[in-house]
Amino acid sequence: MEVLLKQHFNQIDLDIRKKSPGYSRFMDQKVTPDVLRFVSDCILSRTGKKLGQVFSAPEIEHSQYFKKNVAREFGKPTPGEKSTDSEYDKWPSQIIQTLRFAGVIKEKSKAGHAVGYVVVRPDILGYIAVRSQNAYAFLFHYIVKLLTDSGFYGHIEQYRDRYFAGSLDKTDFYELKQRFESFIIGHTQIKGKYEPRRIFPKVFNILASEYRIPGSIGGIMSKFPFMTSDLVYNRVNVRDKKKPKSVSRQEQRKALSARQDPVQRMAAAKKRVKELHSQSEVQDQWAKGEATQVHHIFPENEFPQLADKLENLIRLTPTQHNTKAHPHNKTGVIDRDYQYVCLMEKSHSIEESIKKGEFDYSPESFIGVINTGLNQKLPYNTSFEEIRAAIKGTYRN
């Protein structure tokens, strides 16, 4: 499906400087992967994937399907009362504007105050509606295409490169944020810094999650690389006075700190690698038996910034881990020859995963791992074949 997304976006121009219809609201505060998936599902429920079936934002918001499922999926109050209107009134409209500018739906007619829309890419809308991970993949390709067409993506690349070079600081974050605000104010109908500041994290955090770099939380740079779980609409907020009564404030703080704890993040990353690979990723003579170990290709003590990156973790058997990766079970020692083997095999694991349409791994993040661990400067559009040639050249010199 990734190929289909790329083909779709290659066919359209998303340069917001050209002021195409809907350009000012190409992204908005409520546009998160889980809300995008949910509203897309509601649109499909309304239209039945029929081309030409007209719908409007109010129709989606007031549909029984929306009312029935929003409370169940998001733990929000049931819609329909004045006290809860503000909880949902922007969900369908903001999602629709993003889908419209992305070329998935288009404006068809106007009836009074309600604007009618039709689905023009039911295949893509159906893909988004299946699961939040698909919605995330859609948003990533959409945002990269839009920022590239609009001439802004280079600023994201500079920020990312500085992080992997170990030279990123808070000043870089604030400069990027200010550039984005100025860009939006200068090229859209949005004026003032309030709205751009609300939109920035929704745009930037998708990329931060994909590249495993610090994102934006509460208007400041996050302490750790952003995670996909941080993108959900209902993520934990200890300042939320409407927290469940069954959860104490102390328990809620503990849950939040655990999410930010680098040890917990590393444990979660190792768990995900085990879920992705049922056996050792290195199929050599020591691969017999259950692969119970997850190994840091570049050691945690030397490269703490890579400790929770999936692209730096590889599943191995105990024999591979304790006698080959770490000779004589000395965890402070790395066998360079086996490190080379692990890197090469990990490149194949990542490439195969991406070809399957999975989005757990990021090619750019893998390149960042290599650039950091091997002190290289590979461009972030380097192909897997070129990556493997560079790895081979580094270890064989």
N, C-alpha and C positions, 0 to 999 in steps of 0.2 A: 504493500500500500504506500510505502514511502516513495516509490517510483511514481505512482499516480499523483501524489501530492506535489512532487517536484515538477512533473509534467504540467500540472494545472497552473502552478505559480509561474512557470517559465513562459506561459502563454499570455499573462496579463501584466500590466504595468501598475505597480503600487507606489509610485512616487507621489507622496502627499503634497509636494511642492507644486504639482500640476493642478491641484485643487479639483480633483474628480469628485462627483457626488458622494457625500458621506465621509470625505477625507478627514474632517475635523474629529470625528468620533471613531477612528479606526480601531481604538482600544479604549477601554474604560474601566472604572473601579471594580465593577462586578464581574469582569471577564476573567474568571479563573477556570482551570480545566474541569473541575467538578460541576460548576454552574453551567459552563458551555455544553458539557455532555448532557446535563439534565434538560436544559431548554431546547437543545437540538432534538432530544427524544420527544419532547412535548410538541415540537413543530411537526415531526414525523407522525405523531399520533393524530394530529389535526389534519394533515394533508394526505397521509397514507402513501407517501413517496410519489404522488401523482404530479406530473409536470402540469403546470397551469392552474393548480388548486390555490386560490388566493387565501391568504390569512393575514392577520394583523397582530400587533403586539398586545392590545387589550384582549383579543380573542384567546391568545395563549395564556395570558395572566388569569383570566376568569374561567378557563376551561376546567371541567371536573378532573381531568387527568392531572393538570398542574396542581390543583388544590389537594387532591388525594395524595400525591406523591411528594410534594415539597416538604411537608411536615415530617413524613416518615424518613426521607433521605437526609434532611439537613437538621432535624431536631428543632425546627422553627415552629412558632404558633400557627395554627390553622388559618389560612387566608379567608377573607370575607368580612372581617370586622374592621372598623375604622382604626382601631388601635394597632392593627397589624399591617395596614396598607403600605406603610413606609418600609416594611421588611422586604416587600417583593416588587413594588411598582416599577423599579428600574431593571429588574432581571431580564425580562424578555426584550425590552427595548434596546438595552445596551448590547446584549448578545446578538440581536438581529442586525444592529449597525456594524458589528465586527464581521459577521457572516456576509453582509451585503458588500462591504468594501473588499472582502476576500474573494468575491465572485462566486459564492456558494448559493446565494439567493439574490434576487433583484427586485427593485420597486416596480409594481405593476399598475397600481391605481390609487386614487385617493377618494375616500368617501367621508365627507365631513372632516372631523379632526383625525380620523384613523387612516393611516397609510397602509395600503395593501401590498403584500409581497408574494412572490412565487419562488419555489425551489428550482434552481437551474442545474445543480449538481447533487442529485439525490444519493449518488454513490458516496460522495465525500461526506455529506450530512449523515448518512447512515453509518459510516465508519466512525465519525465523531460520537454518535449517540450510543455506541456499544459500550464504551468504558472510558473513564477519565484519562487513562494512559493514552488512548487514541486522540482525545481532545488536546492533551499536552503535546503530542507529536505534531498535530495540526498547527497549534499556536507557535511552536518553535519554528517550523518551516515558514509560516506566515510572517512572523516578526523578522526573521533573517532576511526574507525577500523584501519586505517593506522598508526596513532600515537600509538595506543595500541600494535599492532603487532610489531612496530618498537621500543618499549620500551621507548617512550618519553612521553606518556600521563600522567604519574605520575607528571611531572613538571606542566602541565596544572591544574591538580587537586590541587596541593599545592597552586598555584596562586589563584584559585577560592576559596579555603577554607580560605585563609588569607583575601580575600575580605569580605566574609560573617562573618568572625570573627571580622571585623573592624580594622584589623592590616595591610592592604595592603598599600604599599607606592611605590614611583617611583623606588626605588631600586629593589623591587621585579620584576617590569616590565622589567627593563634593564637586570637583571639576566636571566629572562626567554628568552628575545630576544637574548642575547649572547649565551645561551645554544643552542638555535635553530640554530643560525649561525654556531656554532662549530659542531653541529650534522650533518648539511647538508654538510659542508665542509669535515667532517671526513668520511661520509658514501656514498657520491655521487661523480660524476665526476665534480661537480661544485666546482670551486676554487675561492678564494677571497670572500670578504664580500658583494660585491655589489649585486649579484644575490640573496643570502639568505635574504638580507634585503628587497628586493622587494617581495619575496615570503612569508615572515613571516606574514605580515598583512592579506594576502589572506587566509592563513591557520588559523591564530589565531582569526581573527574577526568573522568568522563563529561561532566558539565556544563561543566567548565573547557575541555575539548576542543571542545565544541560552540560555546561562547561566545568561544573564543580568549582566555582569561584565564589567569593563573598558577594552576597546580594544586598538588598535594601530591606531593613526591618525598622519600622518606626521612624523613618527618615534618616537613619544612619546606616553605616556599613556593618553588615553582620560580622560577628567575630569569627565565624567558621564558614566554609563553603556551603552554599545554599543546597538544600535537598528538595526533592520533588514533594515530599510530605509537607513542606513549609508553604506550598502553593495553594493548599485547599482553602476554601472560603471560610470554613468553620474551624480553623486552626486555633489551638489553645491560646487564650489571652488572660493572664492573671489579673488584669485590671478590669475585666468584665464583671460588672456587678450582677449580671444575670446568670452567673454560673449555677450549675445544678446544686440544689441544696444538699444532695447526698455527698458532694465532694467538698472537703474543707479547703480553705485558702492555702493552708500549708501543703496539702496533697497536690493542689493545682500547681503551686510553685515548684514542687518536687518534680512533677511531670514535665514542666517546661524546662527546668534545668537539665533533666535527663535528656531531653531532646537536643539540648545545646552542648552537652558534655562530649568532648572529642572521643573519650573511651567508649561511650555508648554509640556514638556515630560509627566508630570503627567496628564495633560488634555487629551493628546493623548491616554494615557493608559486607562483612564476612558471611553473615547469614544469607544475604541476597546472592552472593557468589555460589554458595552451596545450593540454593534453590535453582539457580540458572544451570548448574552443571551437576549431573547425577553421578559422574565418575571423574577420575583424574583428567585434567586438561592436557597432561603430558603423557602420551601413550608410548612409554618406553618399557624396558625390561623390568623396571621397578614399579610398574603401574598396577601390579596384581594386588587384590584386596580392596577394601572399602576406602574411599578417599575421604578421610575424616579431617584433614588439615587444610587450612587456608593460609597461604604463604605470602608475605610481602616480598615482591620481586626486588624492589629497592627498600632496604631495611628501614624500619620505623625510627630507630634511634638516629639515623643519618638524615632521613627525609621525612620529618614529622608532618610536613604539608601534604604528603602523599599517602598518609596512613589510612585514610578512610575512602580512598578512591578505588572504585571497582576495577579500574583499568590497571591498577598496581597490585591487585590481589589475584591469586591463582589457586585453584583447588588441586591438592596433591594427596597421595597416599602417605602414611607415616614413614615408610621407607624412603620415599622420594624427599620428604621434608627433612627428616632427621639424619639422613646419611649422605644425601646428594646436595640439596639446597644448603643445609647447614652441616658440613662434614663433622663426624664424630659427635653429633647432637649439640654442637656449640652454637647456640642461637646468635651469638655476637659475631659469628664468622659467616661470610657468604662465599660460596664457590662461584667464581666468575664464569666459568664454563657453563655451569648449570643455570646461572642467571641468564645467560644468552639463550639457552634452550627454552627457559620459561618465557622470556620476552617474545621469542618467535612464535611459540605455541599460543601465547595470549593474543597475539595479533590475529591469528587464525580464529580463535574463539570469538573475538570481538567482531571480526568481519562476518562470520557465519551468523552470529546473533542479529546483526543489523540487516543482513539479507533476508532473514526470516520475518522482518518487520517489527522486531523488538526494539525498544528504545531505552534499555537499561544502560547500555554502553554508549559512549560518545567518542567518535574518531578524534575530535579535537582535544578531548581530555586525555586520550591515549598519547597523542602527540605531545601534549603538555607534560605528561609523565616522562616520556622519553627525553624531551628537551631538558627537563630538570635533572633526571637521574643520570643521563649521559652527557650533560652539558652541551647539548646540541641546539641548533636554531632552525629546526625543520618548519617550513611554512604550514599553516593549519589546513591547507587544502591538499596536503601531500597524500597520495594514494597509498593503499596498503602495500602494494608491490614496492613502491618507493620507500615506504617505511621500513620494510624488511631488508631492503638493500642497504639502507643507512645503518640499521642495527648490525647487520653482518659486517659492514665496513668498519664500524667502531670497534667491534670485538676482535676482528682479524688483523687490525693494525698493530 
